[in-house]
Amino acid sequence: MKNNIKLQSFEFIKNKVKKIPYLFAKKNNLIAIEEKNEKIIVAISDIYNLEALSELYLMFNKEIESKVYPKDEIEKAIEICYH
């Protein structure tokens, strides 16, 4: 299921919020896009990358909600956010 909202429209991307270490984001092709209450919302290209999602849970000690985005769109968002 593809999301219709462009990653570049999220405040975390526009404001270059770096919640996740760059190398971890690049390696796992994911990026934090929002934080609500006790939840971190991430864009990820591989919804079955449970190891990365588990590591994020341990990193933040918060629930992780994932939204599927195309790999190239996440790569572009990572470059915008971290550079």
C-alpha positions as CSV (number, residue, x, y, z in Angstrom):
1,M,0.0,0.0,0.0
2,K,1.6,3.2,-1.2
3,N,1.3,6.4,0.7
4,N,0.1,9.5,-1.2
5,I,1.8,12.0,1.0
6,K,5.3,13.0,-0.2
7,L,8.0,12.5,2.3
8,Q,9.4,16.1,1.7
9,S,6.1,17.5,3.0
10,F,6.7,16.1,6.6
11,E,8.0,18.6,9.1
12,F,10.8,16.3,10.2
13,I,12.2,16.3,6.6
14,K,11.6,20.0,6.0
15,N,13.3,20.9,9.3
16,K,16.0,18.3,9.0
17,V,15.2,16.5,12.2
18,K,17.7,13.7,12.6
19,K,16.1,11.3,15.1
20,I,17.8,8.2,13.6
21,P,21.6,7.9,13.1
22,Y,22.5,8.5,9.4
23,L,24.3,5.2,8.8
24,F,21.4,3.3,10.3
25,A,18.9,5.2,8.2
26,K,21.0,4.6,5.0
27,K,21.7,0.9,5.7
28,N,18.0,0.1,6.5
29,N,16.5,2.6,4.0
30,L,14.2,4.3,6.6
31,I,13.7,7.7,8.1
32,A,11.7,9.2,11.0
33,I,8.9,11.4,9.7
34,E,6.9,12.2,12.7
35,E,6.7,11.8,16.5
36,K,3.3,11.6,18.3
37,N,2.9,11.1,22.0
38,E,4.9,7.9,22.7
39,K,5.2,6.8,19.1
40,I,7.9,7.4,16.4
41,I,6.6,7.1,12.8
42,V,9.1,6.0,10.2
43,A,9.0,5.7,6.4
44,I,10.5,2.4,5.4
45,S,10.8,0.6,2.0
46,D,10.9,-2.9,3.4
47,I,8.0,-3.5,5.9
48,Y,9.5,-6.9,6.7
49,N,12.7,-5.5,8.0
50,L,11.7,-6.4,11.5
51,E,15.3,-6.3,12.8
52,A,15.6,-2.6,12.0
53,L,12.2,-1.9,13.5
54,S,13.1,-3.8,16.6
55,E,16.4,-1.8,16.9
56,L,14.5,1.4,16.6
57,Y,12.2,0.3,19.4
58,L,15.2,-0.4,21.6
59,M,16.9,2.9,20.5
60,F,13.9,5.1,21.5
61,N,12.0,2.9,23.9
62,K,8.8,4.0,22.1
63,E,6.3,2.3,19.8
64,I,7.4,2.3,16.2
65,E,4.8,2.8,13.5
66,S,6.0,2.2,9.9
67,K,4.7,3.5,6.6
68,V,5.8,2.0,3.3
69,Y,7.4,4.3,0.8
70,P,9.4,3.7,-2.4
71,K,13.1,3.1,-1.8
72,D,14.2,6.0,-4.0
73,E,11.9,8.5,-2.2
74,I,13.3,7.5,1.1
75,E,16.9,7.8,-0.2
76,K,16.0,11.3,-1.4
77,A,14.5,12.3,1.9
78,I,17.6,11.0,3.8
79,E,19.8,13.1,1.6
80,I,17.6,16.2,2.1
81,C,17.4,15.7,5.9
82,Y,21.1,14.8,6.6
83,H,22.9,17.1,4.2
